[in-house]
Amino acid sequence: MADHQEIREILDRMERMERKMRKCRRKYKRSSRSRRRRSCSGSGSRERRRERRQQTRSRSRQSKSSSEAEEPMIDAQSPQADIEIVENQSQEAQLCVNDLFGERLYQDTVWAPNVNSEIAVRWEEILLKGIPEENLKTFLKDNPPPENCPRLVAPKINEILKGILPDTAISRDSQIVVRQEKISASIAAIARVLTGIIDDSSISNKKTFIESLLTASKLLSDLHHDESMIRRNLILSNVDKNMQNTLQSTVIDEFLFGINLEETVKSAKAMQTTGKDLKKGPEKSKNWKRPSRASWKSYGKSDGIVESDQKPPYRKQSFQSSKSHQHSMRPKDSKSSRRQH
């Protein structure tokens, strides 16, 4: 819309210029005629006047014919030139915008060529509603994993870890196992097609088919691996921190943490115990001081037990001193007090 408006403005300017040119021509013709009349009035011969009139008429006709021939050329060529000018200006403005704001953060989606309409409709139905359970079971049965690729089977949880994990973690793990079974069935179907293409010599343009199928199978196998790693991380969140590093070092095979998980755990525990035995204990400092008497008293009162190696917090009193202490603490009789008075 902006380009059309600019073109219209340019055409309006050109029309205004043409009108001004016509006015200037008319003024020039009028002034030339008045000058010739004056010159002819000075000369008395009529013939000369006629000749001059004929000359002026012929010149005016020639000028009209030349102006009419030039005007359509201007009208025909001017819009194309104006369009080119406008296009150049728009390109320059776009370059300035790109320099200021940079490239777009989210580019337009790049689409592949169209697929057969029947295939596209079936894919859209599955993407919106999913596959029914009965059809899903038949698909999984018809596409088992190949014999020479047993890693396509979803790995199991080790028996040691099943007793530790809560019910929520086990149910979540089973959901991920179902996804891995779907992925393995799709890889098996692609593998069947690949082997058929490779074995058949009559198929032309094998390379393109094989490359596209290989990329699809690689992406699905990577997705299968990602799902198994998610399962491992969910289980490790419920394991002791001291044993997480040992479990992470294991390799996935039939089980998530390897067949020999029990042996690895035992060896890790043995290493921890031997490390504790070899660890050097804290040494007693030579600047050790005997505790004060007040600290010994507080220790005896709080614990109530004095070890044989420790010194008792107070000395035992003799039998006579204890007796005299008890006698002094007894109250005196009233009679003895009266006698003394």
C-alpha positions as CSV (number, residue, x, y, z in Angstrom):
1,M,0.0,0.0,0.0
2,A,2.8,2.4,0.8
3,D,4.4,1.8,-2.7
4,H,1.2,2.6,-4.5
5,Q,0.7,5.8,-2.6
6,E,4.2,7.0,-3.4
7,I,3.7,6.2,-7.1
8,R,0.4,8.2,-7.1
9,E,2.2,11.2,-5.5
10,I,4.9,11.1,-8.2
11,L,2.3,11.0,-11.0
12,D,0.5,14.0,-9.5
13,R,3.7,16.0,-9.4
14,M,4.3,15.2,-13.1
15,E,0.8,16.3,-14.1
16,R,1.4,19.6,-12.3
17,M,4.7,20.1,-14.2
18,E,3.0,19.5,-17.5
19,R,0.4,22.1,-16.8
20,K,3.0,24.7,-15.9
21,M,4.9,23.9,-19.2
22,R,1.7,24.4,-21.2
23,K,1.0,27.7,-19.6
24,C,4.6,28.9,-20.3
25,R,4.2,27.8,-24.0
26,R,1.0,29.8,-24.3
27,K,2.6,32.9,-22.8
28,Y,5.6,32.6,-25.1
29,K,3.4,32.2,-28.2
30,R,1.3,35.3,-27.3
31,S,4.4,37.4,-26.7
32,S,5.9,36.3,-30.1
33,R,2.8,37.1,-32.0
34,S,2.6,40.6,-30.5
35,R,6.2,41.3,-31.5
36,R,5.6,40.1,-35.1
37,R,2.6,42.3,-35.4
38,R,4.5,45.3,-34.3
39,S,7.3,44.5,-36.8
40,C,4.8,43.9,-39.6
41,S,3.0,47.2,-39.0
42,G,6.2,49.1,-39.6
43,S,6.6,47.5,-43.0
44,G,3.8,48.4,-45.4
45,S,3.9,45.4,-47.7
46,R,1.0,42.9,-47.2
47,E,3.0,40.0,-48.9
48,R,5.6,40.1,-46.2
49,R,2.9,40.0,-43.6
50,R,1.3,36.9,-45.2
51,E,4.6,35.2,-45.5
52,R,5.4,35.8,-41.9
53,R,1.9,34.6,-40.8
54,Q,2.4,31.4,-42.8
55,Q,5.8,30.8,-41.2
56,T,4.4,31.4,-37.7
57,R,1.5,29.0,-38.4
58,S,3.8,26.3,-39.8
59,R,6.1,26.7,-36.8
60,S,3.2,26.5,-34.3
61,R,1.9,23.4,-36.0
62,Q,5.4,21.8,-35.9
63,S,5.7,22.7,-32.2
64,K,2.2,21.2,-31.5
65,S,3.0,18.0,-33.3
66,S,6.4,17.6,-31.5
67,S,4.8,18.3,-28.1
68,E,2.0,15.7,-28.7
69,A,4.7,13.2,-29.8
70,E,6.8,13.8,-26.7
71,E,3.9,13.8,-24.1
72,P,2.9,10.1,-24.5
73,M,6.5,9.0,-24.3
74,I,6.8,10.8,-20.9
75,D,3.6,9.2,-19.7
76,A,4.6,5.7,-20.8
77,Q,8.1,5.8,-19.4
78,S,7.5,7.8,-16.1
79,P,5.6,5.1,-14.1
80,Q,8.2,2.4,-14.7
81,A,11.0,4.8,-13.6
82,D,9.0,5.9,-10.6
83,I,8.4,2.2,-9.6
84,E,12.1,1.5,-9.8
85,I,12.9,4.5,-7.7
86,V,10.3,3.5,-5.1
87,E,11.7,-0.1,-5.0
88,N,15.2,1.2,-4.4
89,Q,14.0,3.4,-1.6
90,S,12.1,0.5,0.1
91,Q,15.2,-1.7,-0.2
92,E,17.4,0.9,1.4
93,A,14.8,1.4,4.2
94,Q,14.8,-2.4,4.8
95,L,18.6,-2.5,5.1
96,C,18.5,0.4,7.6
97,V,15.9,-1.5,9.7
98,N,18.0,-4.7,9.7
99,D,21.1,-2.8,10.7
100,L,19.3,-1.1,13.6
101,F,17.2,-4.0,15.0
102,G,19.2,-7.0,13.7
103,E,17.8,-10.2,12.4
104,R,14.5,-11.7,13.6
105,L,14.6,-13.8,16.7
106,Y,11.9,-16.2,15.4
107,Q,12.2,-17.0,11.7
108,D,9.3,-18.3,9.7
109,T,8.9,-22.1,9.8
110,V,10.4,-24.0,6.9
111,W,8.1,-26.6,5.6
112,A,8.9,-29.8,3.7
113,P,7.1,-30.8,0.5
114,N,3.5,-32.0,0.9
115,V,2.8,-35.6,1.8
116,N,0.0,-37.7,0.3
117,S,-3.3,-36.4,1.6
118,E,-4.5,-39.8,2.9
119,I,-1.3,-40.2,5.0
120,A,-1.6,-36.6,6.4
121,V,-5.2,-37.2,7.5
122,R,-4.3,-40.3,9.4
123,W,-1.4,-38.7,11.1
124,E,-3.5,-35.7,12.2
125,E,-6.1,-38.1,13.7
126,I,-3.5,-39.9,15.8
127,L,-1.8,-36.6,16.9
128,L,-5.2,-35.3,18.1
129,K,-6.8,-38.4,19.6
130,G,-4.1,-41.0,19.9
131,I,-4.1,-44.7,18.9
132,P,-6.8,-46.9,20.5
133,E,-5.5,-49.6,22.9
134,E,-6.5,-52.5,20.7
135,N,-4.7,-51.2,17.7
136,L,-1.7,-50.3,19.8
137,K,-1.4,-53.8,21.1
138,T,-1.5,-55.2,17.6
139,F,1.2,-52.8,16.4
140,L,3.5,-53.7,19.3
141,K,3.0,-57.5,18.6
142,D,3.6,-57.1,14.8
143,N,6.8,-55.1,15.3
144,P,9.0,-56.9,17.8
145,P,12.7,-55.9,18.1
146,P,15.3,-57.7,16.0
147,E,17.2,-60.6,17.5
148,N,20.6,-59.0,16.9
149,C,19.5,-55.7,18.6
150,P,18.4,-56.6,22.2
151,R,19.0,-53.1,23.5
152,L,15.8,-52.0,22.0
153,V,13.9,-53.7,24.8
154,A,13.2,-51.3,27.7
155,P,15.7,-52.0,30.5
156,K,14.3,-53.4,33.8
157,I,14.7,-52.0,37.3
158,N,17.3,-53.8,39.5
159,E,15.8,-56.1,42.2
160,I,17.8,-54.3,44.9
161,L,16.2,-51.0,44.1
162,K,12.6,-52.1,43.9
163,G,12.4,-52.5,47.7
164,I,13.7,-49.0,48.3
165,L,11.5,-47.1,45.8
166,P,8.0,-45.8,46.7
167,D,4.9,-46.8,44.8
168,T,4.7,-43.4,43.0
169,A,8.2,-43.8,41.5
170,I,7.5,-47.3,40.3
171,S,4.2,-46.2,38.6
172,R,6.0,-43.3,36.9
173,D,8.7,-45.7,35.7
174,S,6.2,-48.0,34.2
175,Q,4.7,-45.2,32.2
176,I,8.1,-44.4,30.7
177,V,8.5,-48.1,29.9
178,V,5.4,-48.0,27.8
179,R,6.8,-45.1,25.8
180,Q,10.1,-47.0,25.2
181,E,8.1,-50.0,23.9
182,K,6.4,-47.7,21.3
183,I,9.8,-46.3,20.3
184,S,11.3,-49.8,19.9
185,A,8.4,-51.0,17.8
186,S,8.7,-48.0,15.4
187,I,12.5,-48.6,15.1
188,A,11.8,-52.3,14.3
189,A,9.3,-51.3,11.5
190,I,11.9,-48.9,10.0
191,A,14.6,-51.6,10.2
192,R,12.3,-54.0,8.2
193,V,11.9,-51.4,5.4
194,L,15.6,-50.6,5.4
195,T,16.6,-54.2,5.0
196,G,14.1,-54.7,2.2
197,I,15.4,-51.7,0.3
198,I,19.0,-52.8,0.7
199,D,18.4,-56.3,-0.5
200,D,16.2,-55.4,-3.5
201,S,18.4,-54.5,-6.4
202,S,15.6,-53.3,-8.7
203,I,14.9,-50.2,-6.6
204,S,16.4,-47.0,-8.1
205,N,17.5,-44.0,-6.1
206,K,18.3,-46.2,-3.0
207,K,20.5,-43.6,-1.4
208,T,17.8,-41.0,-0.7
209,F,15.5,-43.6,0.8
210,I,18.2,-45.1,3.0
211,E,19.4,-41.8,4.3
212,S,16.0,-40.6,5.3
213,L,15.1,-43.8,7.0
214,L,18.5,-43.9,8.8
215,T,18.0,-40.4,10.2
216,A,14.5,-41.4,11.5
217,S,15.9,-44.5,13.2
218,K,18.8,-42.6,14.7
219,L,16.5,-39.9,16.2
220,L,14.2,-42.6,17.7
221,S,17.1,-44.5,19.2
222,D,18.4,-41.3,20.8
223,L,14.9,-40.7,22.2
224,H,14.9,-44.3,23.6
225,H,18.2,-43.5,25.4
226,D,16.9,-40.2,26.8
227,E,13.9,-42.0,28.3
228,S,16.2,-44.6,30.0
229,M,18.3,-41.7,31.5
230,I,15.2,-40.0,32.8
231,R,14.3,-43.3,34.6
232,R,17.8,-43.5,36.1
233,N,17.6,-39.9,37.4
234,L,14.2,-40.5,39.0
235,I,15.5,-43.6,40.8
236,L,18.7,-41.8,42.0
237,S,16.7,-39.2,43.7
238,N,15.5,-41.9,46.2
239,V,19.0,-43.3,46.8
240,D,21.5,-42.4,49.5
241,K,23.9,-39.6,48.5
242,N,26.9,-41.6,49.3
243,M,25.9,-44.3,46.8
244,Q,24.7,-42.0,44.0
245,N,28.2,-41.7,42.4
246,T,28.7,-45.4,42.3
247,L,25.3,-45.9,40.6
248,Q,25.9,-43.2,38.1
249,S,29.1,-45.0,37.0
250,T,27.2,-48.1,35.9
251,V,26.3,-48.9,32.3
252,I,22.8,-49.6,31.0
253,D,22.2,-53.2,29.6
254,E,19.3,-55.5,30.4
255,F,18.9,-53.5,33.7
256,L,19.0,-49.8,34.3
257,F,22.1,-50.0,36.5
258,G,23.7,-53.1,35.0
259,I,23.5,-56.8,35.9
260,N,26.3,-56.7,38.5
261,L,24.9,-53.9,40.6
262,E,25.1,-56.0,43.9
263,E,28.8,-56.5,43.4
264,T,29.5,-52.9,42.6
265,V,27.5,-51.8,45.8
266,K,29.5,-54.3,48.0
267,S,32.8,-53.2,46.6
268,A,31.9,-49.5,47.1
269,K,31.0,-50.2,50.8
270,A,34.2,-52.1,51.3
271,M,36.2,-49.2,49.9
272,Q,34.4,-46.8,52.2
273,T,35.2,-48.9,55.3
274,T,38.9,-49.3,54.3
275,G,39.1,-45.6,53.7
276,K,37.8,-44.9,57.2
277,D,40.3,-47.3,58.7
278,L,43.2,-45.7,56.8
279,K,42.1,-42.3,57.7
280,K,44.4,-40.7,60.3
281,G,42.7,-39.8,63.6
282,P,43.1,-36.5,65.5
283,E,46.3,-36.3,67.7
284,K,46.3,-35.1,71.3
285,S,47.9,-31.7,71.8
286,K,50.9,-31.4,74.1
287,N,49.5,-28.2,75.7
288,W,46.7,-30.1,77.4
289,K,45.8,-28.7,80.8
290,R,44.1,-30.3,83.8
291,P,40.5,-29.1,84.2
292,S,39.7,-26.9,87.2
293,R,37.9,-28.1,90.4
294,A,34.7,-26.3,89.5
295,S,34.5,-28.2,86.2
296,W,34.9,-31.5,88.0
297,K,32.1,-30.6,90.4
298,S,29.7,-29.7,87.6
299,Y,30.7,-33.0,85.8
300,G,29.8,-35.0,88.9
301,K,26.5,-33.3,89.5
302,S,25.3,-33.6,85.8
303,D,26.3,-37.2,85.1
304,G,26.2,-38.7,88.6
305,I,28.8,-41.2,87.7
306,V,32.6,-40.9,88.2
307,E,34.9,-43.1,86.2
308,S,37.7,-45.0,87.9
309,D,40.4,-43.0,86.0
310,Q,39.0,-39.7,87.0
311,K,39.6,-38.0,90.4
312,P,36.4,-37.7,92.6
313,P,35.2,-34.1,92.8
314,Y,35.2,-34.1,96.7
315,R,37.0,-35.8,99.5
316,K,35.3,-38.4,101.8
317,Q,34.8,-37.2,105.3
318,S,35.8,-39.3,108.3
319,F,33.3,-41.0,110.6
320,Q,34.0,-38.7,113.6
321,S,33.7,-35.5,111.6
322,S,30.4,-36.6,110.1
323,K,29.1,-37.5,113.6
324,S,30.0,-34.1,115.1
325,H,28.4,-32.4,112.1
326,Q,25.2,-34.3,112.7
327,H,25.3,-33.5,116.5
328,S,25.7,-29.8,115.8
329,M,22.7,-29.8,113.4
330,R,20.3,-31.4,116.0
331,P,18.0,-28.9,117.8
332,K,18.5,-28.3,121.5
333,D,15.8,-29.3,124.1
334,S,13.7,-26.6,125.8
335,K,14.7,-27.9,129.4
336,S,18.4,-27.5,128.8
337,S,17.9,-24.1,127.5
338,R,15.9,-23.0,130.6
339,R,18.5,-24.4,133.0
340,Q,21.2,-22.5,131.3
341,H,19.1,-19.3,131.8
